[in-house]
Amino acid sequence: MGYQGVVNGPTYKYTVGRADVQSIMMGTEMTAAIGLNSWAALAGKQADAHIAGDIAMLEHEVNPVIKALRAHNLEVVAVHNHMLFDQPRMMFLHYYGRGPAMQIATGFRAALDQLGKGKMGAMPMKH
């Protein structure tokens, strides 16, 4: 995955901030700690796992993220905005999938790889 996750009961959860975006909402800087993040929670077994999560995107990243998720058989549940008067405008996408753990985790990583493209390239992996 390229990111460190945490065990939370029967799930393993990744939370990834958007260091490449400085988002301001109503004069307040939005950070990963208060919701400007993407996450994935995985549960189950190697051969049959579940994944659910949220992707924080700029508007131009929505379609590439959807294509990446769908290419890995992950279902888009909702696309919406969490904030008012945010600059730049951030969109959030909820997704769900079930299948082999490596396949669904690869789908989450493929979606993350769509973030930050354009001016700065894809988000870097952290080790």
C-alpha positions as CSV (number, residue, x, y, z in Angstrom):
1,M,0.0,0.0,0.0
2,G,2.8,2.4,0.8
3,Y,1.2,3.8,3.9
4,Q,1.1,2.6,7.5
5,G,-2.3,1.6,8.8
6,V,-3.7,0.7,12.3
7,V,-5.6,-2.2,13.7
8,N,-9.0,-1.2,14.9
9,G,-10.9,-4.3,16.2
10,P,-11.4,-6.7,13.3
11,T,-10.4,-4.1,10.7
12,Y,-7.1,-2.7,9.4
13,K,-7.5,1.0,8.5
14,Y,-5.4,3.3,6.4
15,T,-5.9,7.1,6.6
16,V,-4.1,9.3,4.1
17,G,-4.0,13.1,4.2
18,R,-3.8,15.5,1.3
19,A,-0.5,17.3,2.0
20,D,-0.6,18.4,-1.7
21,V,-3.7,20.5,-1.1
22,Q,-4.2,23.5,1.2
23,S,-7.9,23.7,1.7
24,I,-9.5,26.6,3.5
25,M,-13.2,26.5,4.6
26,M,-14.7,29.7,6.0
27,G,-11.2,31.0,6.9
28,T,-10.1,27.8,8.6
29,E,-7.4,25.4,7.2
30,M,-8.7,21.9,6.7
31,T,-6.3,19.1,7.7
32,A,-6.3,15.4,7.7
33,A,-7.1,15.3,11.4
34,I,-10.4,17.1,10.8
35,G,-11.5,15.2,7.7
36,L,-9.5,16.2,4.7
37,N,-8.3,12.6,4.1
38,S,-8.9,9.4,2.2
39,W,-9.3,6.2,4.1
40,A,-9.8,2.5,3.7
41,A,-11.0,0.0,6.3
42,L,-10.3,-3.7,5.4
43,A,-11.7,-6.8,7.2
44,G,-12.0,-10.5,6.4
45,K,-9.5,-13.0,5.1
46,Q,-6.9,-12.9,2.4
47,A,-9.2,-14.8,-0.1
48,D,-12.4,-13.0,0.9
49,A,-12.1,-9.5,2.3
50,H,-14.2,-6.4,2.5
51,I,-13.1,-2.8,2.0
52,A,-15.0,0.5,2.6
53,G,-13.8,4.0,2.6
54,D,-13.7,7.6,1.5
55,I,-11.6,9.4,-1.1
56,A,-10.9,13.2,-0.7
57,M,-10.6,14.7,-4.2
58,L,-10.4,17.9,-6.1
59,E,-13.2,18.2,-8.7
60,H,-10.9,17.3,-11.7
61,E,-9.9,14.1,-9.9
62,V,-13.4,12.6,-9.6
63,N,-13.7,10.8,-12.9
64,P,-10.1,9.3,-12.8
65,V,-10.7,8.1,-9.3
66,I,-14.0,6.5,-10.2
67,K,-12.4,4.8,-13.2
68,A,-9.5,3.4,-11.0
69,L,-12.0,2.1,-8.4
70,R,-14.2,0.5,-11.0
71,A,-11.2,-1.1,-12.8
72,H,-10.6,-3.0,-9.5
73,N,-14.2,-4.0,-9.0
74,L,-14.9,-1.5,-6.2
75,E,-18.3,0.1,-6.2
76,V,-18.9,3.8,-5.9
77,V,-21.5,4.4,-3.2
78,A,-21.7,8.2,-3.1
79,V,-20.0,11.3,-4.4
80,H,-20.6,14.5,-2.4
81,N,-19.2,17.6,-0.7
82,H,-18.6,17.7,3.1
83,M,-17.9,21.4,3.4
84,L,-19.3,24.9,2.6
85,F,-17.3,27.6,0.9
86,D,-14.2,25.5,0.7
87,Q,-11.3,26.6,-1.5
88,P,-10.4,24.6,-3.5
89,R,-13.6,22.7,-3.6
90,M,-13.2,19.2,-2.3
91,M,-15.3,16.3,-3.3
92,F,-15.7,13.0,-1.3
93,L,-16.4,9.6,-2.7
94,H,-17.5,6.6,-0.6
95,Y,-16.8,3.2,-2.0
96,Y,-17.2,-0.5,-1.1
97,G,-15.8,-3.8,-2.4
98,R,-15.4,-7.4,-1.6
99,G,-12.9,-9.9,-3.0
100,P,-9.3,-11.0,-2.5
101,A,-7.5,-8.7,-0.1
102,M,-4.7,-7.8,-2.5
103,Q,-7.1,-7.0,-5.3
104,I,-9.3,-4.6,-3.2
105,A,-6.3,-3.0,-1.5
106,T,-4.7,-2.5,-4.9
107,G,-7.9,-0.7,-6.0
108,F,-7.6,1.7,-3.1
109,R,-4.0,2.4,-4.0
110,A,-5.0,2.9,-7.7
111,A,-7.5,5.5,-6.6
112,L,-4.9,7.3,-4.4
113,D,-2.5,7.3,-7.4
114,Q,-5.0,9.5,-9.3
115,L,-4.8,12.2,-6.6
116,G,-2.4,15.1,-7.1
117,K,-1.9,14.5,-10.8
118,G,-1.4,17.5,-13.0
119,K,0.8,20.1,-11.5
120,M,2.6,17.9,-9.0
121,G,2.2,14.3,-10.1
122,A,0.7,11.5,-8.1
123,M,0.7,11.6,-4.3
124,P,4.0,10.1,-3.0
125,M,4.1,6.8,-1.1
126,K,5.2,7.0,2.5
127,H,7.2,4.3,4.2
